[in-house]
């Protein structure tokens, strides 16, 4: 039973991570959001390396909006395509696929990533 929102998210995150895994040919797109920003990274779980990353802090955003999240997704996709990745596994990290998480995913798709 979840006692608060964060412990519920962490429980769901563990369940998701049991099912998906990133490789060097198809990395995992992991999302983290806070009250002030959103962060995304491509992870190769076999080696434990981050292959590309983007955040709202790089864009100079002061708060977390849907338009900023979409730009973060596009920036990550741009870096991923430059590194030779076109297909990823999306890891929402226990967050609902709604709002900022969905906007980041849509931005990544518009940037050229497939998932």
Secondary structure, 3 states (H helix, E strand, C coil): CCCCHHHHHHHHHHHHHHHCCCCCCCCEEEEEECCCCEEEEEEECCCCEEEEEEECCCCCCCCCCHHHHHHHHHHHHHHHHHCCCCECEEECCCCCCCCHHHHHHHHHHHCCCEC
